[in-house]
Amino acid sequence: MTALKRPDSVARERAHELIRAWDGRAGGIGSPLGNLMGRVSTVDQVGVDARVDALKRRSIKKASKMWALDLAIRMMDLTTLEGKDTPGKVRALCVKAMRPMPGDATIPHVAAVCVYPAMVPDAKEALRGSGVRVASVATGFPSGQTFRDIKLAETRAAVEAGADEIDMVIDRGAFLSGDYATVFEEIVEVKDACGAAHLKVILETGELETYDNVRRASVLAMAAGADFIKTSTGKVAPAATLPVTLVMLEAIRDFERATGRQVGMKPAGGIRTAKEAIQYLVVLYETLGPRWMSPEWFRFGASSLLNDVLMQIEFQRTGRYQDPDHFTLD
């Protein structure tokens, strides 16, 4: 199987270079996409589950826990992706993103606010000058079941409206049927449509059925130019899980070793407690090391995680939990 021939672009040239690097060949644009997928190793499911169980039992000292909680906030993408979203709701979320705990300047702002494309201008205006980025879902989120020209137009419109980051969904139907060329080409074209905006590629791991498919989809997305790979839309169960995240992190590790390109990771959906967030950070550190312990390379897709992290910070400081009613509902 070969990738379909399309007009050259920066994104496409970069993707072909990554394929050649992964494939270990020095030839021209001819390294088949089939070879890329054929060289993806299988996943030891028992080994993945055992390693996650071991890492979850790691004890964390108080000073390290406070550092991890602070980092978790800085890594969050606060998200609202509902049909009932309004400009007012988005602006309120942006206020919380900039000042998670009003009156406490030691609490950092989050990494980004993630909204639907139509809400990007409202988020951009509310966050101006804050350092919080605007992320937008695109490409027919969450199903991806629409025409490619519409996906590309939506991506360009979101970027033109001010989105710093685009979270796209892959065509899971094409992927599961073995049509890797369609998935690859779509990611390449969306990456091109992003311009300077970063691209996060959502695999929707809850629909991919096996760890082998998760690893294969991770490598495909990275080779096509993803700046981040992301577990889920949050609309399908199961969403993010630690074993699936470990499979994706190991794919990132192996991809960087083969190509020299560092790619970020974003687990999203179902991460609700500070304890879970710290477990993800332990798995991240033990798999990829300190270079990834940064919002530039790791994010949490979250809508309810922030309040629990704030409560845990207060508990670590005072020995008392704040009443949940002291926090806004997201």
C-alpha positions in Angstrom: 0.0 0.0 0.0 1.3 3.4 -0.9 0.2 6.9 0.2 -1.9 8.6 -2.5 0.0 11.1 -4.6 -0.9 14.6 -3.8 0.6 18.0 -4.6 3.7 18.6 -2.5 3.5 20.7 0.6 5.7 21.3 3.6 3.6 19.0 5.7 3.7 16.2 3.1 7.4 16.5 2.6 8.0 16.3 6.3 5.7 13.3 6.6 7.6 11.4 3.9 10.8 12.2 5.6 9.4 10.7 8.8 8.3 7.6 7.0 11.8 7.1 5.6 13.4 7.6 9.0 11.1 5.1 10.6 11.5 2.6 7.8 15.3 3.0 8.0 15.7 3.7 4.3 17.4 6.6 2.5 15.5 6.5 -0.7 13.3 9.2 -2.2 9.6 9.6 -1.7 9.0 6.0 -2.3 9.0 4.4 1.1 5.6 2.7 1.1 3.1 3.5 3.8 2.6 -0.3 4.0 6.2 -0.7 5.2 5.7 1.9 7.9 2.7 0.0 9.3 4.4 -3.4 8.7 7.3 -2.4 10.9 5.1 -1.5 13.9 5.7 -4.1 16.6 3.0 -5.9 18.5 2.2 -5.0 22.1 2.7 -7.3 25.1 -0.7 -6.7 26.7 0.1 -8.7 29.8 3.4 -6.7 30.2 1.6 -3.4 29.7 -1.1 -4.2 32.4 1.6 -5.4 34.8 3.8 -2.3 34.4 0.8 0.0 34.9 -0.2 -1.9 38.1 3.3 -1.6 39.5 3.6 2.1 38.7 0.2 2.9 40.2 1.5 1.7 43.6 4.4 4.1 43.7 4.3 6.2 46.8 4.9 10.0 46.4 6.4 12.2 49.1 4.5 15.3 50.1 7.0 17.7 48.4 6.8 15.7 45.2 3.1 15.6 45.4 2.8 19.3 45.6 5.1 19.7 42.6 3.0 17.2 40.7 -0.3 18.9 41.5 1.1 22.3 40.4 2.4 20.7 37.2 -1.0 19.0 36.6 -2.7 22.3 36.6 -0.2 23.8 34.1 -0.8 20.8 31.8 -4.6 21.0 31.7 -6.7 21.8 28.7 -9.9 23.0 30.3 -12.7 21.8 28.0 -16.3 22.6 27.2 -17.7 20.7 24.2 -21.4 20.7 24.6 -24.3 21.6 22.3 -25.5 24.1 24.9 -22.2 26.0 25.1 -22.7 29.8 24.9 -20.2 32.7 24.7 -20.9 33.4 28.4 -20.1 29.9 29.5 -16.9 30.0 27.5 -15.8 33.3 28.9 -16.5 32.0 32.5 -14.3 29.0 31.7 -11.6 31.3 30.5 -11.7 33.3 33.7 -11.2 30.0 35.7 -8.4 28.9 33.3 -6.5 32.2 34.0 -7.2 32.3 37.7 -8.1 28.8 38.9 -8.2 29.9 42.6 -9.0 33.7 42.8 -6.9 35.4 45.4 -4.1 32.8 45.4 -1.4 34.0 43.0 0.7 30.8 43.7 -1.8 28.7 41.6 -0.7 28.7 38.0 -2.9 29.2 34.9 -3.8 26.1 32.8 -2.3 25.3 29.4 -5.3 25.9 27.2 -9.1 26.2 26.9 -10.6 23.8 24.3 -13.8 24.8 22.6 -15.8 24.2 19.4 -14.7 26.3 16.4 -17.6 28.8 16.7 -16.5 29.7 20.2 -12.9 30.4 19.3 -13.3 34.2 18.9 -14.9 34.4 22.4 -12.1 32.4 24.0 -9.4 34.3 22.2 -10.7 37.6 23.4 -11.2 36.5 26.9 -7.7 35.0 27.2 -5.8 37.8 25.4 -2.4 38.4 27.0 -2.9 35.6 29.6 -0.5 33.0 28.2 -3.4 30.5 28.1 -3.8 29.1 24.6 -7.0 28.5 22.6 -7.5 25.0 21.4 -10.4 24.0 19.0 -11.7 20.6 18.0 -12.2 20.2 14.3 -12.7 17.7 11.4 -16.3 16.8 12.2 -15.6 16.2 16.0 -16.4 13.8 17.5 -17.3 11.2 14.8 -15.2 12.6 11.9 -18.0 11.4 9.6 -18.0 14.3 7.1 -16.4 15.2 3.8 -12.7 16.0 3.8 -13.1 19.4 2.2 -15.4 20.3 5.1 -12.9 19.1 7.6 -10.1 21.2 6.0 -12.4 24.2 5.8 -13.3 23.9 9.5 -9.7 23.6 10.4 -8.7 26.7 8.5 -11.6 28.7 9.9 -10.7 27.8 13.5 -7.1 28.8 12.9 -8.2 32.1 11.2 -10.5 32.8 14.2 -7.5 32.5 16.5 -7.0 28.9 17.5 -3.4 28.1 18.6 -4.1 24.4 18.6 -6.3 22.0 16.6 -7.6 18.7 18.0 -8.7 16.6 15.1 -10.2 13.1 15.0 -9.0 10.3 12.8 -11.3 8.4 10.5 -11.7 5.3 12.6 -13.8 3.5 10.0 -11.0 3.8 7.5 -8.3 2.8 10.0 -10.2 -0.3 11.2 -10.8 -1.4 7.6 -7.1 -1.2 6.9 -7.3 1.9 4.7 -4.2 3.5 6.3 -3.5 5.7 3.3 -6.8 7.6 3.7 -6.1 8.2 7.4 -2.5 9.2 6.7 -3.4 11.6 3.9 -6.2 13.2 5.9 -3.8 14.0 8.8 -1.2 15.4 6.4 -3.8 17.7 4.8 -5.2 18.8 8.2 -1.6 19.5 9.4 -1.1 21.7 6.3 -4.4 23.5 7.0 -3.2 24.2 10.5 -0.4 26.5 9.4 1.4 27.6 12.5 -1.1 26.0 14.9 -0.2 22.8 16.7 -2.0 19.7 15.7 -3.3 17.1 18.2 -4.6 13.9 16.6 -7.3 12.1 18.5 -7.2 8.3 18.0 -10.5 7.6 19.9 -8.8 4.6 21.5 -12.1 3.3 22.9 -13.1 2.4 19.4 -9.7 0.9 18.3 -10.4 -2.5 20.0 -6.8 -3.6 20.7 -3.5 -2.3 22.1 -1.9 -3.3 18.7 -4.3 -1.0 16.9 -3.6 1.8 19.4 0.2 1.5 18.8 -0.3 1.3 15.0 -2.6 4.4 15.0 -0.1 6.3 17.1 2.8 5.6 14.7 0.6 6.5 11.7 -0.5 9.8 13.3 3.0 10.8 14.3 4.4 9.9 10.8 1.7 12.1 9.2 2.9 15.1 11.3 0.9 15.1 14.6 2.5 17.4 17.2 0.5 15.5 19.9 -1.4 12.3 19.9 -4.5 12.2 22.0 -6.5 9.3 23.4 -10.1 10.3 23.2 -12.8 12.7 22.4 -14.4 12.2 25.8 -17.6 11.1 24.0 -16.8 7.4 23.8 -16.3 4.9 26.7 -13.8 3.9 27.6 -11.9 7.2 27.2 -8.4 7.6 28.6 -6.9 4.7 30.5 -3.5 4.2 32.0 -2.7 1.1 30.0 -3.7 2.7 26.7 -1.7 5.8 27.6 1.4 3.7 28.3 1.0 2.0 24.9 1.0 5.5 23.3 3.9 6.8 25.4 6.0 3.8 24.4 5.1 4.5 20.7 6.2 8.1 21.2 9.5 6.9 22.8 10.2 4.5 19.9 9.2 7.0 17.3 11.6 9.6 18.6 14.4 7.0 18.7 13.8 6.2 15.0 13.1 9.7 13.6 14.6 12.2 16.1 11.2 13.9 16.3 9.7 14.6 19.8 5.9 14.3 19.9 3.5 15.2 22.8 0.8 13.2 24.5 -2.7 14.1 25.7 -4.9 11.7 27.6 -8.4 13.0 27.7 -11.7 11.9 29.1 -12.5 10.3 32.4 -9.6 11.7 34.4 -11.3 13.3 37.3 -9.1 13.0 40.4 -5.8 14.4 41.5 -4.7 10.8 42.4 -5.3 9.7 38.9 -3.5 12.7 37.4 -0.4 11.9 39.6 -0.5 8.3 38.4 -0.4 9.5 34.8 2.6 11.7 35.6 4.4 8.8 37.2 3.8 6.7 34.1 4.9 9.6 31.9 8.2 10.2 33.8 9.1 6.5 34.0 8.4 6.0 30.2 9.7 9.2 28.6 11.7 11.0 31.3 12.0 14.6 32.4 11.9 16.2 28.9 8.2 15.4 28.6 7.3 16.8 32.1 6.1 20.1 30.6 2.9 21.5 29.2 4.7 21.8 25.9 4.8 18.0 25.7 2.0 16.6 27.9 -1.6 17.7 28.5 -4.6 16.5 30.4 -8.0 16.9 28.6 -10.1 17.8 31.6 -13.4 19.3 32.5 -13.8 18.2 36.2 -10.2 17.5 37.2 -9.2 21.0 38.2 -11.4 21.3 41.2 -10.2 18.0 42.7 -6.6 19.1 42.2 -7.3 22.4 43.9 -8.9 20.6 46.8 -5.9 18.3 47.2 -3.5 21.3 47.2 -5.5 22.9 50.0 -5.5 19.6 51.9 -1.7 19.3 51.5 -1.3 22.9 52.8 -3.8 22.8 55.7 -4.8 19.3 56.4 -8.4 20.2 55.6 -10.5 19.8 52.4 -12.4 22.8 51.2 -16.1 22.4 50.6 -16.7 21.5 46.9 -19.3 24.3 46.9 -16.4 26.8 47.1 -15.5 25.9 43.5 -17.3 26.7 40.2 -18.9 23.8 38.4 -17.4 23.3 34.9 
